[in-house]
Amino acid sequence: MTQKEYYDFFLTDNSDFPIISTKYGEKTGEWYLTNVYCTSPQYVIGDHAPLRSLLEQIGFRYQGVSPETGSDSYYHNERNIFVYLSHVLLQGNTFYVVSFLEDPGREHTATTNVKQAKELIVVDEGNALNVELADRIDNCLVRLFDVNGAKLYEGYTRNGQLTIPFGDRGVFFVKAEGYTTVKVIR
């Protein structure tokens, strides 16, 4: 029986982890993704965050930054489970998300092509953002997004560099395919 993919959302009584969502597949209707939403960055952000240590203790290996999701990723080889650490903005609140993706049949691996992302350097010059690619690639598409996902600017690099004329205040993300996503707070 084929059905449409769907999410279930659950509210918890734990203020540190108030929301859990699960996603079920289109072909079989079986669970394959769980997202745990954290209110505090201390669990997820930083090399010594408790969650990162716990993942490594139970056999997950750090895989680098996923170019598709722009988030840190871990993989458990024996269990075929990917874990992504990211953040989202829901109704004006920032949540740090821990995503567990079980994919033994590799149905959903199109969104889990994990490889080490290259370094993207962003320097805030006040009225502009100077972007530099570590490997100096020409004609790489660079985009600037706000926290709601709206694209504010896009342009191409020359000699691995691009200046984005931009003086707005807030939280923004600079993305280039195959490079780490950089959060700009000004």
Residue pairs with C-beta under 8 A, 6 or more apart in sequence:
1 29
2 26
2 27
3 26
3 29
4 26
5 23
5 24
5 25
5 26
6 23
6 24
7 21
7 22
7 23
7 24
8 21
8 22
8 24
9 19
9 20
9 21
10 19
10 20
10 21
10 22
11 18
11 19
12 18
12 19
12 20
15 39
16 38
16 39
16 40
16 43
17 36
17 37
17 38
17 39
18 37
18 39
19 35
19 36
19 37
19 95
20 34
20 35
20 36
20 37
21 34
21 35
21 37
22 31
22 33
22 34
22 35
23 31
23 32
23 33
23 34
23 35
24 30
24 31
24 32
25 31
25 32
25 107
25 108
27 107
31 102
32 101
32 102
32 103
32 107
32 108
33 99
33 100
33 101
33 102
33 108
34 99
34 100
35 97
35 98
35 99
35 100
36 97
36 98
36 99
36 100
37 88
37 90
37 95
37 96
37 97
38 44
38 95
38 96
38 97
38 98
39 93
39 95
39 96
40 96
41 87
41 96
42 49
42 50
43 49
43 50
43 51
43 96
44 51
44 52
44 85
44 87
44 96
44 98
45 96
46 52
51 85
51 98
52 62
52 85
55 74
55 83
56 62
56 74
58 76
59 76
59 77
59 78
59 79
60 74
60 75
60 76
60 81
60 83
61 74
61 75
61 76
61 77
62 72
62 73
62 74
63 73
63 74
63 75
63 82
63 114
64 72
64 73
64 114
64 115
64 116
64 117
65 71
65 72
65 73
65 116
65 117
65 180
65 181
66 72
66 73
66 84
66 112
66 113
66 114
66 115
66 117
67 113
67 115
67 117
67 177
67 178
67 179
68 111
68 112
68 113
69 84
69 86
69 111
70 86
70 117
70 173
70 175
70 180
70 181
71 84
71 85
71 86
72 84
72 85
72 86
73 82
73 83
73 84
73 85
73 112
73 114
74 82
74 83
74 84
74 85
75 81
75 82
75 83
75 114
76 83
79 102
80 102
80 103
80 104
81 100
81 101
81 102
81 103
82 99
82 100
82 101
82 103
82 112
82 114
83 98
83 99
83 100
83 101
84 97
84 98
84 99
84 101
85 96
85 97
85 98
85 99
86 96
86 97
86 99
87 94
87 95
87 96
87 97
88 94
88 95
88 97
89 95
89 147
89 148
101 108
101 112
103 109
103 112
117 178
117 179
117 180
118 133
118 134
118 135
118 178
118 179
118 180
119 133
119 134
119 179
119 180
120 131
120 132
120 133
120 134
120 174
120 176
120 179
120 180
120 181
120 182
121 131
121 132
121 133
121 134
121 182
122 129
122 130
122 131
122 132
122 174
122 182
122 184
123 129
123 130
123 132
124 184
124 186
126 167
127 165
127 166
127 167
128 163
128 164
128 165
128 166
128 167
129 144
129 163
129 164
129 166
129 174
129 184
130 161
130 162
130 163
130 164
131 142
131 157
131 161
131 162
131 163
131 164
131 174
131 176
132 160
132 161
133 140
133 157
133 160
133 161
133 176
133 179
134 160
134 179
135 160
136 159
136 160
136 161
137 157
137 160
138 156
138 157
138 158
138 159
138 160
139 156
139 157
139 158
140 156
140 157
140 160
140 176
140 177
140 179
141 154
141 155
141 156
141 176
141 177
142 154
142 155
142 156
142 157
142 162
142 164
142 174
142 175
142 176
143 151
143 153
143 154
143 174
143 175
143 176
144 151
144 152
144 153
144 154
144 164
144 166
144 172
144 173
144 174
144 175
145 151
145 152
145 172
145 173
145 175
146 152
146 170
146 171
146 172
146 173
147 170
147 171
147 172
147 173
152 166
152 168
152 172
153 164
153 166
155 162
155 164
156 162
157 176
164 174
166 172
168 186
169 186
170 185
170 186
171 183
171 184
171 185
172 183
172 184
172 185
172 186
173 181
173 182
173 183
173 184
174 181
174 182
174 184
175 181
